[in-house]
Amino acid sequence: MAIWAWLIPSALVLLIALIFIYYYNKFVVQGNRIDNALSQIDVQLKRRADLIPNLIETVKGYAKHEKGIMADVTSARKALLSAKDLPARIKADNQLESALKSIFALAENYPQLRANENFLQLQSELSATEDKIAYSRQYYNDSILDFNNSIKVFPGKFFASLYKVHERPFIKITAQERENVKVKF
């Protein structure tokens, strides 16, 4: 009988300790997953930014009088590379995406450019990168959803307040960014 009096409270203390450890580790793992997802977005944005100079050089040879579009792409690329936080990166990314659409629309006016192997390869790589960026953003938001759900439901809500864990924001786009891009020449 004396052993049970000691064993039951010890088992309860151990169980409670394991629950605390479980939730702490869960929040750490989910937070790391979110940070990794955001880093993957940065990797893809950097990859796209690295492809831009090659694209500009290829297009320059065919569209010498379209310097405004080239300048827009270059300044959008610089803004993306210098963006410090998530909202600034999203804004710069949207500007770069718009500028790239202008270049691809410009290519429609130059059949030789559209047939250029370098241009086609760059266009294909950029398209693949855009798909990876979209996937990375989706994965980031999915990770945020999982994390936010964990800290809003019981008993996660209790442990989140205990560990001072707070909601994280989703990547959002503004109503203006949802509009179709207007390309003018």
KANORTA-V630833 format. One record per residue. SS is DSSP state (A for helix, B for strand, O for the rest). BURIAL is + if it has 9 or more other ideal C-beta (glycine too) atoms within 8 Angstrom, else -. Layout:
BEGIN
ss	burial
SS	BURIAL
SS	BURIAL
END
This chain:
BEGIN
ss	burial
O	-
A	-
A	-
A	-
A	-
A	-
A	-
A	-
A	-
A	-
A	-
A	-
A	-
A	-
A	-
A	-
A	-
A	-
A	+
A	+
A	-
A	-
A	+
A	+
A	-
A	+
A	+
A	-
A	-
A	+
A	+
A	-
A	+
A	+
A	-
A	-
A	+
A	+
A	-
A	+
A	+
A	+
A	+
A	+
A	+
A	+
A	+
A	+
A	+
A	-
A	+
A	+
A	-
A	+
A	+
A	+
A	-
A	+
A	+
A	+
O	-
O	+
O	+
O	-
O	-
O	+
A	-
A	-
A	+
A	+
A	-
A	+
A	+
A	+
A	-
A	+
A	+
A	-
A	+
A	+
A	-
A	-
O	+
O	-
O	-
A	-
A	-
A	+
A	+
A	+
A	+
A	+
A	+
A	+
A	+
A	+
A	+
A	+
A	+
A	+
A	+
A	+
A	+
A	+
A	+
A	+
A	+
O	-
O	-
O	+
A	-
A	-
A	+
A	+
A	-
O	+
A	-
A	-
A	+
A	+
A	-
A	+
A	+
A	-
A	+
A	+
A	-
A	-
A	+
A	+
A	-
A	+
A	+
A	-
A	-
A	+
A	+
A	-
A	+
A	+
A	+
A	-
A	+
A	+
A	+
A	+
A	+
A	+
A	-
A	+
A	+
A	+
O	-
O	-
O	-
A	+
A	+
A	-
A	+
A	+
A	-
A	-
O	+
O	-
O	+
O	-
O	-
O	-
O	-
O	-
O	+
O	-
O	-
O	-
A	-
A	-
A	-
A	-
O	-
O	-
O	-
O	-
O	-
O	-
O	-
END
